[in-house]
């Protein structure tokens, strides 16, 4: 008795029709019986289950862990390519003004952009908190580069945050360092690799002659 195999449905990548799938699923070229997860970086078979196979993969522990890791990652371009924007003037004597809006990069969190003049919190405290988070992310990117350059395994990053916190108990950066095996894999594949590939192509295109 023959079993009908399910085919990849192009509607799964539609953000409107399938918001739960569209952010991570993609078709596999030349094989309509498979689907690819961009987060897990692997293909999986649809068998005869169709949409149920996609849902099953989405609920798997590996996929859930990598999705959580991807939410805390930033693309490397947000830290190496910052465009300055003209500052906006705003009068602080206007009684209708409840906050001073800082003209900063669009990636800066809202709590840093808008500082309530009536707040008892010091603006420098909030700015320091943001700078620490940025420094932590930069530190995680640097370690991800070390993993690539020294051919280290992703599993070597397991418990790395705990190790740094034990070694440097007074470090604010070590306290927030959370580079796990799944997170370093996502950072390298979806952050570092596309960035350096783009830089390489750009450098080649700028060459007048090459062999």
C-alpha positions as CSV (number, residue, x, y, z in Angstrom):
1,X,0.0,0.0,0.0
2,X,1.5,3.3,-1.1
3,X,1.7,6.2,1.3
4,X,1.2,9.7,-0.1
5,X,4.0,12.0,0.8
6,X,3.4,15.6,1.8
7,X,4.9,18.5,-0.2
8,X,6.2,21.8,0.9
9,X,3.4,24.4,1.0
10,X,4.5,27.9,-0.1
11,X,1.8,29.4,2.2
12,X,4.0,28.4,5.2
13,X,6.4,31.3,4.4
14,X,3.5,33.8,4.2
15,X,3.7,36.2,7.2
16,X,0.0,36.9,7.1
17,X,-1.2,33.3,6.8
18,X,1.4,31.6,9.0
19,X,3.1,34.0,11.3
20,X,4.4,31.1,13.5
21,X,6.2,29.5,10.6
22,X,7.2,32.3,8.3
23,X,10.1,33.6,10.4
24,X,12.1,30.4,10.3
25,X,10.9,28.0,7.6
26,X,12.0,27.9,4.0
27,X,11.8,25.6,1.1
28,X,14.6,23.1,0.2
29,X,15.7,23.6,-3.5
30,X,15.1,20.6,-5.7
31,X,13.3,18.6,-2.9
32,X,9.6,19.5,-2.2
33,X,9.4,16.6,0.4
34,X,11.7,18.5,2.8
35,X,11.5,21.8,4.7
36,X,14.5,23.8,6.2
37,X,14.7,25.5,9.5
38,X,16.9,28.6,9.3
39,X,17.2,28.8,13.1
40,X,18.3,25.1,13.6
41,X,20.2,25.1,10.3
42,X,18.8,21.7,9.3
43,X,16.4,20.1,6.9
44,X,13.5,17.9,8.2
45,X,11.2,15.6,6.3
46,X,7.5,16.3,5.9
47,X,6.8,12.6,5.5
48,X,3.0,12.2,5.2
49,X,2.3,14.7,8.0
50,X,2.5,18.0,6.1
51,X,1.7,20.9,8.4
52,X,1.8,18.6,11.5
53,X,5.5,17.9,10.8
54,X,6.2,21.6,10.7
55,X,4.4,22.1,14.0
56,X,6.2,19.2,15.5
57,X,9.6,20.7,14.6
58,X,8.5,24.1,15.9
59,X,7.7,22.5,19.3
60,X,10.9,20.5,19.5
61,X,13.3,21.3,22.4
62,X,16.2,22.1,20.1
63,X,14.1,24.6,18.0
64,X,12.7,26.2,21.2
65,X,16.2,26.7,22.6
66,X,17.6,28.2,19.4
67,X,14.6,30.5,19.0
68,X,15.1,31.8,22.6
69,X,18.8,32.3,21.8
70,X,18.0,34.2,18.6
71,X,15.9,36.7,20.5
72,X,18.9,37.9,22.5
73,X,21.2,38.2,19.6
74,X,22.1,41.3,17.7
75,X,23.5,41.6,14.2
76,X,27.1,42.6,14.2
77,X,26.3,45.5,11.8
78,X,24.4,47.3,14.6
79,X,27.7,47.7,16.5
80,X,30.2,48.4,13.7
81,X,28.1,50.6,11.4
82,X,26.5,53.5,13.3
83,X,25.2,56.5,11.3
84,X,25.1,59.8,13.0
85,X,21.9,61.8,12.9
86,X,21.4,65.5,13.4
87,X,20.4,66.4,16.9
88,X,17.0,68.0,17.4
89,X,16.6,71.1,19.6
90,X,13.9,71.1,22.2
91,X,13.1,73.8,24.7
92,X,13.2,72.6,28.3
93,X,11.3,75.7,29.5
94,X,8.1,74.6,27.7
95,X,5.7,73.5,30.5
96,X,3.9,71.1,28.1
97,X,7.2,69.2,27.7
98,X,7.3,66.1,29.9
99,X,10.5,64.5,28.6
100,X,13.7,65.4,26.8
101,X,14.1,63.3,23.7
102,X,17.7,62.4,22.9
103,X,18.5,62.2,19.3
104,X,20.4,58.9,19.2
105,X,20.7,55.8,17.0
106,X,17.3,54.1,16.4
107,X,18.6,50.9,18.0
108,X,18.9,52.6,21.4
109,X,16.2,51.4,23.8
110,X,13.3,53.7,24.5
111,X,14.3,54.1,28.1
112,X,17.5,55.7,27.0
113,X,15.9,57.8,24.3
114,X,13.4,59.4,26.6
115,X,14.4,60.7,30.0
116,X,11.6,61.9,32.2
117,X,12.6,65.2,33.8
118,X,10.4,64.4,36.8
119,X,12.0,61.1,37.4
120,X,14.1,60.5,40.5
121,X,16.4,58.2,38.5
122,X,19.6,59.7,37.3
123,X,20.0,59.8,33.5
124,X,23.5,58.6,33.8
125,X,22.3,55.4,35.6
126,X,20.1,54.5,32.7
127,X,22.8,55.3,30.1
128,X,25.4,53.3,32.1
129,X,22.9,50.3,32.1
130,X,22.6,50.5,28.3
131,X,26.4,50.8,27.8
132,X,26.9,47.7,29.9
133,X,24.5,45.7,27.8
134,X,26.2,46.9,24.6
135,X,29.6,46.0,26.1
136,X,28.3,42.5,27.0
137,X,27.1,42.0,23.5
138,X,30.4,43.1,22.1
139,X,32.2,40.7,24.4
140,X,30.0,37.8,23.2
141,X,30.8,38.7,19.6
142,X,34.5,38.8,20.3
143,X,34.3,35.3,21.9
144,X,32.3,34.0,19.0
145,X,35.1,35.3,16.7
146,X,37.6,33.4,18.9
147,X,35.5,30.2,18.5
148,X,35.8,30.6,14.7
149,X,39.5,31.5,14.6
150,X,40.6,28.8,17.1
151,X,38.2,26.1,15.7
152,X,36.5,25.6,19.0
153,X,33.3,23.6,19.3
154,X,30.0,25.3,20.1
155,X,29.8,23.0,23.2
156,X,33.0,24.7,24.6
157,X,30.8,27.7,25.4
158,X,28.5,25.7,27.7
159,X,28.7,27.2,31.2
160,X,31.0,29.9,29.9
161,X,29.0,32.6,31.7
162,X,29.3,30.8,35.0
163,X,33.0,30.4,34.5
164,X,33.5,34.1,33.9
165,X,31.3,35.0,36.9
166,X,33.5,32.8,39.1
167,X,36.7,34.2,37.7
168,X,35.6,37.8,37.8
169,X,32.9,38.2,40.5
170,X,33.1,42.0,40.5
171,X,32.6,42.4,36.8
172,X,29.3,43.8,35.6
173,X,30.0,42.3,32.1
174,X,30.6,38.8,33.4
175,X,27.4,38.9,35.4
176,X,25.4,39.4,32.1
177,X,27.5,37.2,29.8
178,X,25.2,34.5,28.5
179,X,26.9,32.9,25.5
180,X,25.6,29.4,25.3
181,X,26.3,26.7,22.7
182,X,23.0,27.6,20.8
183,X,23.6,31.3,21.0
184,X,27.2,31.2,19.7
185,X,26.0,29.1,16.8
186,X,23.3,31.5,15.9
187,X,25.7,34.5,16.3
188,X,28.2,33.0,14.0
189,X,25.8,31.7,11.3
190,X,23.3,34.6,11.2
191,X,25.5,37.5,12.4
192,X,29.2,37.1,11.7
193,X,29.0,35.0,8.5
194,X,26.6,37.3,6.6
195,X,28.5,40.4,7.7
196,X,32.0,39.2,6.6
197,X,30.5,37.7,3.4
198,X,29.1,41.1,2.5
199,X,32.4,42.8,3.4
200,X,34.3,40.3,1.1
201,X,31.9,40.8,-1.8
202,X,32.2,44.6,-1.3
203,X,36.0,44.5,-1.3
204,X,36.0,42.3,-4.5
205,X,33.6,44.7,-6.3
206,X,35.9,47.6,-5.5
207,X,38.9,46.0,-7.2
208,X,39.5,47.2,-10.7
209,X,41.3,44.0,-11.7
210,X,41.4,40.6,-10.1
211,X,42.2,37.1,-11.1
